[in-house]
Amino acid sequence: MEITPNAHHPVLRVVDMVFHASEAPAFLELFAKYQQAISEQPGCGGVILVEREVEAPHEVGFSTVSRWRSEADLDAYRRSELFGVVWPATKRLFARSPRATSYARKM
């Protein structure tokens, strides 16, 4: 998946997360299990996972990057049964609070 917004999916959502290193394998398994289902949500143009650096020892950083047709589609996913399963399971693994940011293509 190309990670830049495009004309069909102009909303880019980035969720930065930090996990205890011991919880990283559980998160990777969770992501692998649900990546396809998330990508198939109405209005989603795909979701990928990238690893990022963190300064704290014994922690691992990941970000999910997803493209959406609209903020309304993203909000619908956040109210979906799937999100109700994935997010609580992910949240319990965090070492720190996540940070989510949406970007909208303007040109």
C-alpha positions as CSV (number, residue, x, y, z in Angstrom):
1,M,0.0,0.0,0.0
2,E,1.2,3.5,-0.8
3,I,1.0,5.5,2.4
4,T,0.3,8.9,0.9
5,P,-3.3,10.2,0.7
6,N,-4.8,10.1,-2.8
7,A,-7.9,11.3,-4.6
8,H,-9.9,8.2,-3.6
9,H,-8.6,8.0,0.0
10,P,-7.6,11.6,1.0
11,V,-7.5,11.0,4.8
12,L,-4.4,9.6,6.3
13,R,-4.5,8.3,9.9
14,V,-1.3,7.7,11.9
15,V,-1.5,6.1,15.3
16,D,1.8,6.2,17.2
17,M,2.1,3.5,19.9
18,V,4.8,2.4,22.4
19,F,4.8,-1.1,23.9
20,H,6.8,-2.8,26.5
21,A,9.3,-4.9,24.5
22,S,7.8,-8.1,26.1
23,E,4.4,-7.1,24.7
24,A,5.6,-6.4,21.1
25,P,5.2,-10.0,19.9
26,A,1.6,-10.0,21.1
27,F,0.9,-6.8,19.3
28,L,2.5,-8.0,16.1
29,E,0.3,-11.1,16.2
30,L,-2.8,-9.0,16.8
31,F,-2.0,-6.7,13.9
32,A,-1.3,-9.7,11.6
33,K,-4.6,-11.2,12.6
34,Y,-6.8,-8.1,11.9
35,Q,-4.9,-6.2,9.2
36,Q,-7.0,-7.6,6.4
37,A,-10.3,-7.1,8.2
38,I,-9.4,-3.5,9.0
39,S,-8.3,-2.9,5.3
40,E,-11.7,-4.2,4.2
41,Q,-13.7,-1.8,6.3
42,P,-15.9,0.5,4.2
43,G,-13.9,3.5,3.0
44,C,-10.5,2.1,4.1
45,G,-7.8,2.1,1.5
46,G,-5.5,-0.1,3.5
47,V,-3.4,-0.2,6.7
48,I,0.3,-0.8,7.2
49,L,2.5,-1.1,10.3
50,V,5.9,0.6,10.6
51,E,8.4,0.4,13.4
52,R,9.8,3.6,14.8
53,E,12.5,4.5,17.2
54,V,11.9,5.2,20.9
55,E,14.4,6.4,23.4
56,A,13.4,4.4,26.4
57,P,15.1,1.0,26.9
58,H,12.9,-2.0,26.9
59,E,10.2,-0.3,24.8
60,V,9.3,-0.7,21.1
61,G,7.5,1.8,19.0
62,F,5.1,1.1,16.1
63,S,2.8,3.3,14.1
64,T,-0.2,2.2,12.0
65,V,-0.8,4.2,8.9
66,S,-4.2,3.9,7.2
67,R,-5.9,5.7,4.3
68,W,-9.6,6.6,4.4
69,R,-12.1,7.9,1.9
70,S,-13.5,10.3,4.6
71,E,-13.4,11.2,8.3
72,A,-16.9,9.8,8.4
73,D,-15.6,6.4,7.2
74,L,-12.9,6.5,9.8
75,D,-15.4,7.4,12.5
76,A,-17.7,4.5,11.4
77,Y,-14.8,2.1,11.8
78,R,-14.1,3.5,15.3
79,R,-17.7,2.7,16.2
80,S,-17.6,-0.8,14.6
81,E,-17.7,-4.2,16.3
82,L,-14.2,-4.9,14.8
83,F,-12.7,-1.8,16.5
84,G,-14.4,-2.8,19.7
85,V,-12.4,-6.0,19.6
86,V,-9.1,-4.7,18.2
87,W,-8.6,-1.5,20.2
88,P,-9.2,-2.9,23.8
89,A,-6.8,-5.8,23.0
90,T,-4.2,-3.4,21.7
91,K,-4.7,-0.9,24.5
92,R,-3.8,-3.4,27.2
93,L,-0.4,-3.8,25.7
94,F,0.7,-0.2,25.7
95,A,3.6,1.1,27.7
96,R,2.5,4.7,27.1
97,S,-0.6,6.5,25.8
98,P,-0.9,6.4,22.0
99,R,-1.1,9.4,19.8
100,A,-3.4,9.5,16.8
101,T,-3.3,12.2,14.1
102,S,-5.3,12.5,10.9
103,Y,-4.1,14.3,7.8
104,A,-6.2,15.4,4.9
105,R,-5.0,15.8,1.4
106,K,-5.7,19.4,0.2
107,M,-4.2,19.3,-3.3
